[in-house]
Amino acid sequence: MSYGFFANGPALHYTYSKLIPLFAPGNSMASLAKKLLFTQTFFSLVSISSFYIFTSQCEGKSLQGTKDELCQKLMPTMKTNLKVWPLLQLINFTMVPPQLQVFYVNFMQIWWNAYLSFMKFRDEDTLIAEASIELPPSLEIVAPTQKKSEVHVKNI
């Protein structure tokens, strides 16, 4: 909650009320393209990075630990961002009145924040496994099975 209150909330307000109208005024196709490009590249990158940095520092992680987590989780999160937010922002910029766009994004972010929390607490091994390329069945490396004689059962 503190991230949204202290960082993301003010950033959204400033971005939607001051910054976007400055460089992409109106409702033309060129303006829409600028808005979508900005929100899906620069703003998303800064927002997601800020989330991981802020929460890691609140957890007391070192700067190196924060950097490591950001490097591991930024790209998977950005990929999901690009699957979800372009459509939501298209709806926002074409159907929602400008004075309600921050409210719309904040409402949609309820679900996005749940996803960010999910990603924040994903372990490193799971992220690496999901990011790795799957081998065709003919190339899979199979670990040797254990022999029955090597299995030791300890009775308590």
C-alpha positions in Angstrom: 0.0 0.0 0.0 2.8 2.5 0.8 4.2 2.0 -2.7 0.9 3.0 -4.3 0.4 5.9 -1.9 3.9 7.4 -2.0 5.2 6.5 -5.4 2.7 5.1 -8.0 -0.3 7.3 -7.1 1.5 10.6 -7.5 3.2 9.3 -10.7 -0.1 8.3 -12.3 -1.7 11.6 -11.4 1.2 13.7 -12.8 1.6 11.5 -15.9 -2.1 11.5 -16.9 -3.0 15.0 -16.0 0.2 16.9 -17.0 2.7 14.9 -19.0 0.5 13.0 -21.5 -1.6 16.0 -22.5 1.6 17.9 -23.1 3.1 15.6 -25.7 0.0 13.8 -27.0 -3.0 16.2 -26.9 -6.3 15.3 -28.5 -7.8 12.1 -29.8 -6.1 11.7 -33.2 -4.6 8.3 -34.2 -1.1 9.9 -33.9 -1.9 11.0 -30.4 -3.3 7.6 -29.4 -0.2 5.9 -30.8 2.1 8.3 -28.8 0.1 7.6 -25.6 0.2 3.9 -26.0 3.9 3.9 -26.9 4.7 6.0 -23.9 2.7 4.1 -21.4 3.8 0.7 -22.6 7.5 1.5 -22.9 8.9 4.3 -20.7 6.2 4.5 -18.1 5.8 0.8 -17.6 9.5 0.2 -17.4 9.9 3.0 -14.8 6.8 1.9 -12.8 7.7 -1.8 -12.7 11.3 -1.0 -11.8 10.2 1.4 -9.1 8.0 -1.3 -7.6 10.8 -3.9 -7.3 13.3 -1.3 -6.0 10.9 0.2 -3.5 9.7 -3.2 -2.1 13.2 -4.7 -2.0 14.5 -1.7 -0.1 11.6 -1.8 2.4 12.5 -5.5 3.0 16.0 -4.4 3.9 17.8 -5.9 1.0 21.2 -4.7 0.0 21.7 -2.7 -3.2 23.2 -5.7 -4.8 20.2 -7.9 -3.7 17.8 -5.3 -5.1 19.7 -5.1 -8.4 19.8 -8.9 -8.7 16.0 -9.2 -8.0 15.3 -6.4 -10.6 17.4 -8.2 -13.2 15.6 -11.5 -12.6 12.1 -10.2 -12.5 11.9 -7.1 -14.7 11.7 -8.9 -18.1 9.2 -11.5 -17.2 7.0 -8.8 -15.7 7.4 -6.6 -18.7 6.4 -9.4 -21.0 3.2 -9.9 -19.0 2.7 -6.2 -18.9 2.7 -6.1 -22.7 0.1 -8.9 -22.8 -2.3 -7.1 -20.5 -2.0 -3.3 -20.6 -2.0 -2.3 -24.3 -5.7 -3.3 -24.5 -6.6 -1.8 -21.2 -4.9 1.5 -22.2 -6.5 1.4 -25.6 -9.9 1.3 -23.9 -8.7 4.0 -21.5 -7.6 6.5 -24.2 -10.5 5.9 -26.5 -13.5 5.4 -24.2 -12.7 6.9 -20.8 -13.0 10.7 -20.3 -9.6 12.3 -19.5 -10.7 13.3 -16.0 -11.5 9.7 -15.2 -8.4 8.0 -16.8 -6.4 8.0 -13.6 -9.3 6.4 -11.7 -9.7 3.8 -14.5 -6.0 2.9 -14.4 -6.0 2.8 -10.6 -9.0 0.4 -10.7 -7.3 -1.9 -13.3 -4.2 -1.8 -11.1 -5.9 -3.6 -8.3 -5.5 -6.8 -10.4 -2.1 -5.8 -11.7 -0.8 -5.2 -8.2 -1.9 -8.7 -7.2 0.2 -9.9 -10.1 3.2 -7.8 -9.1 2.9 -9.2 -5.6 2.8 -12.7 -7.0 5.9 -12.0 -9.1 7.7 -10.3 -6.2 7.5 -13.5 -4.2 8.3 -15.9 -7.0 11.5 -17.8 -6.3 14.5 -17.5 -8.5 14.5 -21.2 -9.6 10.9 -20.9 -10.9 11.7 -17.8 -12.9 14.7 -19.4 -14.5 12.8 -22.6 -15.3 9.9 -20.6 -16.9 12.4 -18.4 -18.9 14.4 -21.4 -20.2 13.8 -22.9 -23.6 12.0 -26.2 -23.6 13.9 -29.0 -25.3 12.1 -31.3 -27.7 11.4 -34.7 -26.1 14.2 -36.3 -28.2 16.7 -33.9 -26.6 15.6 -34.0 -23.0 18.2 -34.9 -20.4 16.9 -37.5 -18.1 18.5 -38.0 -14.7 19.4 -41.6 -13.9 17.0 -43.4 -11.6 18.0 -44.5 -8.2 18.5 -48.2 -7.6 16.5 -49.9 -4.9 19.7 -50.9 -3.1 20.7 -47.2 -2.8 17.4 -46.2 -1.1 17.8 -46.1 2.6 14.7 -45.8 4.8 15.3 -44.6 8.3 12.9 -46.0 10.9 12.1 -43.7 13.7 
